[in-house]
Amino acid sequence: MIDFKAGGQELLPGLKELRRDLHAHPEVGLDLPRTQGKVLAALEGLPLEVTTGVETTSVVAVLRGTGQGRPAEGAPAVLLRGDMDALSIEERTDEPFRSENGNMHACGHDLHTAGLVGAARILSAHHDQLDGDVVFMFQPGEEGFNGASVMIREGVLDAAGVRVSAAYGVHVHIDDAGVVSTKPGTLQAGSNVLTVTVHGEGGHGSQPFAAVDPVPALAEIVVALQTMVTRKFDVFDPVVLSVTQLSAGDMVNVIPPSATLGATVRTLSDESVARFRAEATRIADGIASAHGCTAEVVFEEQYPVTVNDTDETAWVADEILEFFGEDRLKIVEDPIMPSEDFSFVLREVPGTYLMLGAKRADVPEEEQADNHSPHVVFDDAVLGDQAALLAHLAVRRLRRGSAAGGGDSGASGRTPRH
């Protein structure tokens, strides 16, 4: 077994500085040139095969293991992923390294990037004990841009020359620092975007009787959609809808010819996606017609449900128990409603997505903010834990895979404890 201590920052010099530099200069979307440059610089000198993306500023690094257990042919490979992009949120924290460019790492991707660099450094130092290869996936565009699918299309899952046997990712959130949470099966919701545009006939604001006003119709649709998700869907297969955008006219004295809403829709099953599309269309068409208007409904399936492989997650849970101890693992009962494009990776290969607590102990509970808040702060002391855990999973999974003759060894079938 590789001899390194979980959370040992002495093994990972510069990670905190890298994270804080990324935090101070966040970039949004698929084009992250500065972030990509920082990752490439941080990986320089390591025994990695590094490539960059064509459609996006991704970084893929392959580490070839040279352990004695590596099969002569058909060596297994595993994938470790960290996302790199930020959000278009103006930061409102007092951090000395806070962003001032109008964007913010409000979801902790700066930690994910630095933690994956740490895992690459650990494993590079011990490549002679790896019984296969490791693919490091530094991904732009998780926050609504589907960077994972771009990287899959460009071959990240086969970057080692064989399809990876398993994939793992870690996401920080506001929970006790260092506590790892996960569950088998559905972990996170699918994300969808609903847009409804009501078309009427514009006119003067003083003479609504001479126009066909789309605004009251749109307002009714907002309320009806909120009611619909509580009446048409089982609470054990819930749908969460939040109308986050409303737009109509530009002049206060003009009735606009159209009005539009935008909403995020979170689902936990493919069945609820299909039903929601049908119900939302029925409601919009009916209410618009009652007002003498027409409705244009666009429903976009953005990210699918994030589903952890059951057997893989049972194995991961046992590894965490051995590595961190019983008080550092939490198997949650219910899915959470945020979405994640790592779901596209888990549709292709078995794997497990993990949540890592990164709550700051020096922040009073009443002042704690959650992911995507302009006030959220994370404890970057967990970087060592993140790096060490990812490295440990890669080492042990490759050992398991090589023992099965180079392919996927299957799984234990055990149920995760806790």
C-alpha positions in Angstrom: 0.0 0.0 0.0 1.2 3.5 -0.8 2.4 5.1 2.4 0.9 8.6 2.7 -1.3 10.2 5.3 -4.8 11.4 4.4 -4.9 15.2 4.7 -1.1 15.5 4.9 -0.6 19.0 3.4 3.2 18.5 3.8 2.9 16.1 0.8 1.2 18.7 -1.3 3.0 22.1 -1.2 1.3 24.9 -3.1 -2.2 23.5 -3.4 -3.7 26.2 -1.2 -1.9 28.9 -3.1 -3.1 27.4 -6.4 -6.7 27.2 -5.1 -6.6 30.8 -3.9 -5.1 32.1 -7.2 -7.8 30.4 -9.1 -10.4 31.8 -6.7 -9.2 35.3 -7.3 -9.3 35.0 -11.1 -12.4 32.9 -11.9 -13.4 32.1 -15.4 -16.9 31.0 -16.7 -18.0 28.5 -19.3 -16.0 26.4 -21.7 -13.2 28.9 -22.4 -10.9 29.1 -19.4 -7.5 30.1 -20.8 -6.0 31.4 -17.6 -7.2 28.5 -15.5 -6.0 26.0 -18.1 -2.6 27.7 -18.0 -2.4 27.4 -14.3 -3.2 23.7 -14.4 -0.6 23.0 -17.1 2.0 24.9 -15.0 1.0 22.9 -11.9 1.4 19.6 -13.7 4.7 20.5 -15.4 7.6 18.1 -14.6 5.3 15.2 -13.7 5.5 12.0 -15.7 2.2 12.6 -17.5 0.9 12.5 -21.1 -0.9 15.8 -21.3 -3.3 16.9 -24.0 -5.6 19.9 -24.2 -9.1 20.2 -25.7 -10.1 21.3 -29.2 -13.6 22.5 -28.5 -12.8 23.8 -25.0 -9.9 24.6 -22.7 -9.9 21.2 -21.1 -6.8 19.3 -19.8 -6.4 15.6 -19.9 -3.4 14.0 -18.3 -2.6 10.3 -18.4 -0.2 8.6 -15.9 1.2 5.3 -16.9 1.6 3.0 -13.9 4.6 0.7 -13.8 3.7 -1.5 -10.8 4.6 -5.1 -10.8 1.0 -6.1 -10.8 0.4 -4.3 -14.1 -0.7 -6.9 -16.8 1.5 -7.2 -19.8 -1.5 -6.4 -22.0 -4.8 -4.8 -21.3 -3.8 -2.9 -18.2 -6.9 -1.2 -16.6 -7.4 2.5 -16.3 -9.4 4.7 -13.9 -10.6 8.3 -14.3 -10.4 11.1 -11.7 -12.3 14.3 -12.5 -12.2 17.9 -11.3 -14.2 20.7 -12.8 -12.6 24.1 -13.3 -15.3 26.8 -14.1 -16.9 29.4 -12.0 -20.3 31.2 -11.9 -21.4 34.6 -13.1 -21.9 35.7 -9.5 -20.4 38.9 -7.9 -18.5 37.7 -4.8 -19.6 39.3 -1.5 -17.2 37.7 1.0 -14.3 39.2 3.0 -11.7 36.7 1.8 -8.4 38.4 1.1 -8.3 36.5 -2.2 -11.8 37.2 -3.2 -12.7 37.7 -6.9 -13.2 41.2 -8.2 -13.9 40.4 -11.9 -17.7 39.8 -11.5 -17.4 36.0 -11.4 -17.0 33.7 -8.4 -16.0 30.2 -7.5 -19.2 29.9 -5.5 -19.4 26.2 -6.1 -15.9 25.2 -5.0 -14.5 24.2 -8.4 -11.3 26.0 -7.5 -10.9 23.4 -4.7 -11.8 20.6 -7.1 -9.1 21.7 -9.6 -6.4 22.1 -7.0 -7.3 18.8 -5.3 -7.0 16.9 -8.6 -3.6 18.5 -9.1 -2.7 17.1 -5.7 -3.9 13.7 -6.6 -1.8 13.8 -9.8 1.3 14.7 -7.8 0.8 12.0 -5.3 0.2 9.3 -7.9 3.1 10.5 -10.0 5.4 10.1 -7.1 4.2 6.5 -6.7 3.6 5.5 -10.4 5.9 2.4 -9.8 3.2 1.1 -7.5 0.3 1.6 -9.9 -1.1 -1.6 -11.6 -2.6 0.4 -14.4 -3.1 3.9 -15.7 -4.9 7.0 -14.4 -6.7 9.6 -16.5 -7.0 13.0 -14.9 -10.0 14.9 -16.3 -9.7 18.7 -15.8 -13.1 19.9 -17.1 -14.4 23.3 -18.0 -18.1 24.2 -18.4 -19.8 22.2 -15.7 -22.1 25.1 -14.7 -24.6 24.7 -17.5 -22.3 24.3 -20.5 -22.0 20.5 -20.5 -18.3 20.4 -20.6 -18.3 16.7 -19.7 -20.1 15.8 -22.9 -17.5 17.8 -24.9 -14.7 15.9 -23.2 -16.4 12.6 -23.7 -16.8 13.4 -27.4 -13.1 14.2 -27.6 -12.2 10.9 -26.1 -11.4 11.4 -22.4 -12.8 8.0 -21.4 -10.4 6.3 -23.8 -7.4 8.6 -23.3 -5.3 5.8 -21.8 -5.8 3.6 -24.9 -8.6 1.6 -23.2 -12.0 2.5 -21.8 -11.6 3.4 -18.2 -13.0 0.8 -15.8 -14.3 3.3 -13.3 -14.6 7.0 -12.7 -14.6 9.0 -9.5 -15.2 12.7 -8.7 -15.4 14.8 -5.5 -17.5 17.9 -4.9 -17.2 20.2 -1.9 -20.3 21.4 0.0 -21.2 23.0 3.3 -21.0 20.1 5.8 -18.5 19.3 8.5 -15.0 19.6 7.1 -13.5 16.3 5.9 -16.8 14.3 6.1 -17.5 12.3 2.9 -21.1 11.8 1.8 -22.5 9.6 -0.9 -25.2 7.0 -1.7 -25.6 4.2 -4.1 -28.0 4.8 -7.0 -29.5 8.2 -7.7 -27.4 10.8 -5.9 -28.4 14.0 -7.7 -31.2 15.3 -9.8 -31.4 15.8 -13.5 -31.4 19.4 -14.7 -33.8 20.8 -17.3 -34.6 24.2 -18.6 -38.2 25.4 -19.3 -38.9 28.5 -21.4 -42.5 29.7 -22.0 -43.2 32.6 -24.3 -46.7 33.9 -24.4 -47.6 35.8 -27.6 -50.4 38.4 -27.6 -50.8 41.8 -29.3 -49.1 44.9 -28.0 -50.7 48.2 -27.4 -50.8 51.4 -25.3 -50.6 50.8 -21.5 -53.6 53.1 -21.0 -55.8 51.0 -23.3 -55.5 47.3 -22.4 -58.9 46.6 -24.0 -57.4 47.4 -27.4 -54.5 44.9 -27.0 -54.1 41.3 -26.1 -51.9 41.5 -23.0 -49.5 38.5 -22.6 -48.3 39.5 -19.1 -51.3 38.4 -17.0 -51.4 35.1 -18.9 -47.7 34.6 -18.1 -48.3 35.4 -14.5 -51.0 32.8 -14.3 -48.7 30.2 -15.9 -46.1 30.9 -13.2 -48.5 30.1 -10.4 -50.1 27.2 -12.2 -46.7 25.5 -12.8 -45.8 25.8 -9.2 -49.1 24.2 -8.2 -48.8 21.5 -10.9 -45.6 20.0 -9.6 -47.2 19.4 -6.2 -50.4 17.9 -7.6 -49.2 15.8 -10.6 -46.1 14.2 -9.2 -45.5 11.7 -6.5 -43.6 13.1 -3.5 -41.3 10.1 -3.7 -40.4 11.0 -7.3 -40.4 14.7 -6.9 -40.0 17.6 -9.4 -38.6 20.9 -8.2 -39.4 23.9 -10.4 -38.1 27.4 -9.8 -39.0 30.2 -12.2 -35.9 32.4 -12.2 -36.4 34.7 -15.1 -39.3 36.9 -16.2 -39.1 39.3 -19.1 -41.7 41.4 -21.0 -41.6 45.0 -22.3 -39.0 47.7 -22.1 -41.3 50.7 -21.8 -43.5 51.2 -18.7 -46.4 52.6 -20.7 -46.4 49.9 -23.5 -48.1 46.6 -23.4 -45.6 44.2 -25.0 -46.5 41.8 -27.7 -44.9 38.9 -25.8 -43.7 37.9 -22.4 -41.3 35.1 -21.4 -40.4 33.0 -18.3 -37.4 30.9 -17.7 -37.3 28.1 -15.1 -35.0 25.4 -13.9 -36.6 22.0 -13.5 -35.0 19.3 -11.4 -36.1 15.6 -11.8 -35.2 12.3 -10.4 -36.4 9.9 -13.2 -36.7 9.8 -16.9 -40.5 9.2 -16.5 -40.9 12.5 -14.6 -39.1 14.4 -17.4 -41.5 13.1 -20.0 -44.5 13.8 -17.9 -43.4 17.3 -16.9 -42.9 18.3 -20.5 -46.4 17.2 -21.4 -48.0 18.8 -18.3 -46.2 22.1 -18.7 -47.2 22.3 -22.4 -50.8 21.6 -21.5 -51.0 24.2 -18.8 -49.2 26.9 -20.9 -51.4 26.3 -23.9 -54.6 26.3 -21.9 -54.0 29.4 -19.9 -52.6 31.3 -22.9 -55.7 30.3 -25.0 -58.0 31.5 -22.2 -56.4 34.9 -22.5 -56.7 35.0 -26.2 -52.9 34.4 -26.6 -50.7 31.6 -27.8 -47.9 29.9 -26.0 -44.5 28.7 -27.2 -43.0 26.1 -24.9 -39.4 25.0 -25.1 -38.2 22.2 -22.8 -34.5 21.4 -22.9 -33.1 18.3 -21.1 -29.8 19.6 -19.8 -28.1 17.1 -17.5 -29.4 13.6 -16.7 -29.8 12.2 -13.2 -26.5 11.4 -11.5 -26.5 7.7 -10.7 -23.8 6.1 -8.7 -23.1 2.5 -9.6 -24.4 0.4 -6.6 -21.5 -2.1 -6.5 -18.8 0.4 -7.1 -20.2 2.6 -4.4 -20.3 -0.3 -1.9 -16.6 -0.8 -2.6 -15.8 2.9 -2.3 -17.6 3.1 1.0 -15.5 0.3 2.4 -12.4 2.1 1.2 -13.4 5.3 2.8 -14.0 3.5 6.1 -10.6 2.0 6.0 -8.9 5.2 4.9 -10.6 7.9 6.9 -12.5 6.0 9.6 -16.1 5.5 10.6 -16.7 9.1 11.7 -15.8 10.4 8.2 -18.3 8.6 6.1 -22.0 9.4 5.7 -24.3 7.3 3.5 -27.2 9.6 2.9 -30.7 8.2 2.4 -32.2 10.6 -0.2 -30.9 12.2 -3.4 -30.2 15.9 -3.5 -31.7 18.2 -6.1 -28.6 20.0 -7.5 -27.4 18.6 -10.8 -24.0 17.6 -12.2 -22.7 16.8 -15.7 -20.5 14.1 -14.2 -23.7 12.2 -14.8 -22.7 11.8 -18.4 -19.5 10.1 -17.4 -21.5 7.8 -15.0 -23.8 6.9 -17.9 -20.8 5.5 -19.8 -18.7 3.8 -17.1 -19.4 2.7 -13.5 -18.3 5.0 -10.8 -19.1 7.1 -7.7 -19.5 10.7 -7.1 -18.7 11.9 -3.6 -19.5 15.0 -1.6 -16.8 16.4 0.7 -17.6 18.7 3.6 -15.7 21.9 3.5 -17.5 24.0 6.1 -15.3 26.7 7.8 -15.3 26.3 11.6 -14.5 30.0 12.1 -17.8 31.1 10.5 -20.9 31.2 12.8 -23.6 28.8 11.9 -26.1 31.7 11.2 -23.6 33.2 8.7 -22.9 30.0 6.8 -23.9 30.2 3.1 -24.4 27.3 0.7 -23.0 26.6 -2.7 -23.9 29.2 -5.4 -24.3 32.0 -2.8 -22.2 35.1 -3.2 -21.4 34.8 0.5 -20.2 31.1 0.6 -16.7 30.4 1.8 -14.9 27.0 1.9 -12.2 25.6 4.1 -9.3 24.8 1.8 -7.7 22.7 4.5 -9.7 19.8 3.0 -7.5 19.9 -0.2 -5.2 17.3 1.2 -8.1 15.0 2.1 -9.5 15.4 -1.4 -6.2 14.7 -3.1 -5.4 11.7 -0.9 -8.8 10.1 -1.2 -8.8 10.3 -5.0 -5.3 8.9 -5.1 -6.2 6.1 -2.8 -9.2 5.1 -4.8 -7.2 5.1 -8.0 -4.5 2.9 -6.5 -6.9 0.4 -4.9 -9.2 0.2 -8.0 -6.3 -0.4 -10.3 -5.1 -3.2 -8.0 -8.5 -4.7 -8.1 -8.8 -4.4 -11.8 -5.4 -6.0 -12.5 -6.1 -8.9 -10.2 -9.0 -9.7 -12.5 -6.7 -9.9 -15.5 -6.7 -6.3 -16.6 -10.4 -5.7 -17.0 -13.1 -4.6 -14.7 -13.1 -7.0 -11.8 -16.8 -6.7 -11.1 -17.8 -5.7 -7.6 -18.3 -7.1 -4.2 -22.1 -6.7 -4.2 -21.9 -5.4 -0.7 -24.2 -2.9 0.6 -22.5 0.3 1.8 -22.5 0.6 5.6 -24.0 3.5 7.6 
